[in-house]
Amino acid sequence: MNNKKEKRFSLIAAVFVVMAIVLALLILVVVFLSGGQSNDVKVSGGGKNVGLKCTDSEILHPALRDYTPISHTNTIMANFDEEGLSTITLYYVGAYGSPSEAKQAEAYAQADYGLILAKEYGVSTESFSHSFTIDGENVNLTITAKNGDVNDKTAPYFLLEQNRVFPKTLDGLKQRYEERNFSCEVVD
C-alpha cells in the first residue's frame, strides 16, 4: 500500500514538473513574439534610429504645480527614425517631504493632467500614454507621445513653450530644449 502511494506521488510530481516546463516555454514564446510594441508606442523603421536625451531640474510640469517638490528631475527621451521624430517621452521624478505629501501631489497631478489636456489644450487624455506612480516620498510621471500627437498646443506637456512650432527633427528639438537650459546629448 505504501508503495502505491509513493508511485502516485511520484506521478503527480512528474506531472507538475512537466506542466511547469510547458508553462515556462509558453511564457518565453509569448515574450519573444510580442516584441516591437509597448503601450501603443511602436518603434519601427529599417534605417538607423537615433535618440536625444535632455535633462533639467528647474521646469515643473503643468500638472505638477500644485505641490512643489523639494527637488525634481525631468528627462526627455526623443527617438528619431528616417522620417523624423518617432516618439518622445518625459520621465519626471519629484522628491516630496513625506509619503503623504507625495500621495497628495500625485492625486492633484492626476486630476490636473486630464483637466489641462481637455480644457486648456482641447485634447483627450488618451492622446498620450501616461502613468503616475509613488515610491515612498517620490512621485514619478511618464508621458509618451507618438509623432503626430505632439504639436505646438500640447508642447508644454513635454516642457516646451506653447504656440511655437513643435520641432520634429533632432537638431531642431535639441536646440529648443537647450534654449530652455536643458542639458542634451545625442544617443545612438
C-alpha positions as CSV (number, residue, x, y, z in Angstrom):
1,M,0.0,0.0,0.0
2,N,2.8,2.4,0.9
3,N,4.5,1.6,-2.5
4,K,1.3,2.6,-4.3
5,K,1.2,6.0,-2.6
6,E,4.8,6.6,-3.4
7,K,4.2,5.8,-7.1
8,R,1.1,8.0,-7.2
9,F,3.0,10.9,-5.5
10,S,5.9,10.5,-8.0
11,L,3.4,10.5,-10.9
12,I,1.7,13.7,-9.6
13,A,5.1,15.3,-9.0
14,A,6.2,14.4,-12.5
15,V,3.0,15.9,-14.0
16,F,3.6,19.2,-12.1
17,V,7.2,19.4,-13.3
18,V,6.1,18.8,-16.9
19,M,3.4,21.4,-16.6
20,A,5.9,24.0,-15.1
21,I,8.3,23.4,-18.0
22,V,5.5,23.7,-20.6
23,L,4.3,26.9,-18.9
24,A,7.8,28.4,-18.9
25,L,8.3,27.6,-22.6
26,L,4.9,29.2,-23.4
27,I,5.8,32.3,-21.5
28,L,9.1,32.6,-23.4
29,V,7.3,32.2,-26.7
30,V,4.8,34.9,-25.8
31,V,7.6,37.3,-24.8
32,F,9.6,36.7,-27.9
33,L,6.6,37.1,-30.2
34,S,5.2,40.2,-28.6
35,G,8.3,42.4,-29.1
36,G,8.3,45.7,-31.0
37,Q,5.3,47.2,-29.4
38,S,4.7,48.6,-25.9
39,N,1.8,50.6,-24.7
40,D,0.7,51.5,-28.2
41,V,4.0,53.1,-29.0
42,K,5.7,51.2,-31.8
43,V,9.3,51.8,-32.8
44,S,9.7,50.9,-36.4
45,G,11.8,51.6,-39.4
46,G,14.6,49.7,-41.1
47,G,17.1,52.5,-41.1
48,K,19.2,53.9,-38.3
49,N,17.4,55.1,-35.2
50,V,18.9,57.9,-33.2
51,G,17.8,59.3,-29.8
52,L,18.1,62.6,-28.0
53,K,18.3,62.7,-24.2
54,C,17.8,66.0,-22.4
55,T,17.7,66.6,-18.6
56,D,16.6,69.5,-16.4
57,S,15.9,70.1,-12.8
58,E,14.2,73.5,-12.9
59,I,11.0,73.4,-15.0
60,L,7.9,72.0,-13.4
61,H,5.3,70.1,-15.5
62,P,2.0,71.9,-15.8
63,A,0.2,69.1,-14.0
64,L,2.6,69.1,-11.1
65,R,2.5,72.7,-10.0
66,D,0.0,72.4,-7.1
67,Y,2.6,70.8,-4.8
68,T,6.2,72.0,-5.2
69,P,8.7,69.2,-4.8
70,I,11.9,69.5,-2.7
71,S,13.8,68.5,-5.8
72,H,12.9,67.0,-9.2
73,T,14.5,65.8,-12.4
74,N,13.0,65.9,-15.9
75,T,14.4,63.6,-18.6
76,I,13.2,63.9,-22.2
77,M,13.9,60.9,-24.5
78,A,13.1,61.5,-28.1
79,N,13.5,58.8,-30.8
80,F,14.1,59.6,-34.4
81,D,13.9,57.4,-37.5
82,E,14.5,58.2,-41.1
83,E,11.2,60.2,-41.2
84,G,12.0,62.4,-38.2
85,L,10.5,62.3,-34.7
86,S,9.1,58.9,-33.9
87,T,8.3,59.1,-30.1
88,I,9.0,61.4,-27.3
89,T,8.8,60.6,-23.6
90,L,9.0,62.7,-20.5
91,Y,10.3,61.0,-17.3
92,Y,9.7,63.1,-14.1
93,V,10.9,62.2,-10.7
94,G,10.0,64.5,-7.8
95,A,11.0,64.2,-4.2
96,Y,8.5,65.4,-1.6
97,G,8.7,65.9,2.1
98,S,6.8,62.8,3.2
99,P,5.0,59.8,1.7
100,S,1.6,61.5,2.5
101,E,2.7,64.7,0.7
102,A,3.8,62.6,-2.3
103,K,0.4,60.9,-2.4
104,Q,-1.4,64.3,-2.3
105,A,0.9,65.7,-5.0
106,E,0.2,62.6,-7.2
107,A,-3.6,62.9,-6.6
108,Y,-3.7,66.5,-7.6
109,A,-1.4,65.8,-10.6
110,Q,-3.6,63.0,-11.8
111,A,-6.6,65.4,-11.8
112,D,-4.8,68.3,-13.3
113,Y,-3.3,66.1,-16.0
114,G,-6.7,65.4,-17.5
115,L,-8.2,68.8,-16.9
116,I,-5.4,70.7,-18.6
117,L,-5.4,68.4,-21.6
118,A,-9.2,68.7,-22.0
119,K,-9.8,72.3,-21.0
120,E,-6.6,74.1,-22.0
121,Y,-5.4,72.1,-24.9
122,G,-8.7,70.6,-26.2
123,V,-7.4,67.1,-26.5
124,S,-8.3,63.7,-24.9
125,T,-6.4,62.1,-22.0
126,E,-5.8,59.2,-24.4
127,S,-3.7,61.5,-26.6
128,F,-0.6,60.4,-24.7
129,S,0.4,57.3,-22.9
130,H,1.0,58.2,-19.3
131,S,1.5,56.8,-15.8
132,F,1.8,58.2,-12.3
133,T,3.5,56.1,-9.6
134,I,4.5,56.8,-6.0
135,D,7.7,55.4,-4.5
136,G,7.8,56.5,-0.8
137,E,8.4,60.2,-1.0
138,N,8.9,60.3,-4.8
139,V,6.3,60.9,-7.4
140,N,7.1,59.5,-10.9
141,L,5.4,60.6,-14.1
142,T,6.0,59.1,-17.5
143,I,4.3,60.6,-20.6
144,T,4.9,59.2,-24.1
145,A,3.6,60.6,-27.4
146,K,3.8,59.4,-31.0
147,N,5.0,62.0,-33.5
148,G,1.6,63.1,-34.7
149,D,0.2,63.6,-31.2
150,V,2.7,66.4,-30.2
151,N,2.2,69.8,-31.6
152,D,2.6,73.5,-30.6
153,K,-0.6,73.3,-28.5
154,T,0.5,70.3,-26.4
155,A,4.2,71.2,-26.2
156,P,4.0,72.2,-22.5
157,Y,3.4,68.5,-21.7
158,F,6.9,67.9,-22.9
159,L,8.2,71.1,-21.3
160,L,8.4,73.3,-24.3
161,E,6.6,76.6,-24.9
162,Q,3.2,76.6,-26.3
163,N,2.3,78.3,-29.6
164,R,5.7,77.7,-31.2
165,V,6.0,75.1,-34.0
166,F,7.0,71.8,-32.3
167,P,10.3,70.7,-33.9
168,K,10.2,67.2,-35.5
169,T,14.0,67.0,-36.3
170,L,16.8,66.0,-34.0
171,D,18.7,69.3,-34.4
172,G,15.5,71.4,-34.1
173,L,14.4,69.6,-30.9
174,K,17.9,69.7,-29.4
175,Q,18.1,73.4,-30.0
176,R,14.7,74.1,-28.4
177,Y,15.5,72.1,-25.3
178,E,18.9,73.8,-24.9
179,E,17.2,77.2,-25.2
180,R,15.3,76.2,-22.1
181,N,18.6,75.3,-20.3
182,F,18.3,71.5,-20.7
183,S,21.5,69.5,-21.0
184,C,21.2,67.4,-24.1
185,E,23.1,64.6,-25.7
186,V,22.6,62.6,-28.9
187,V,22.5,58.8,-28.2
188,D,22.7,56.0,-30.8
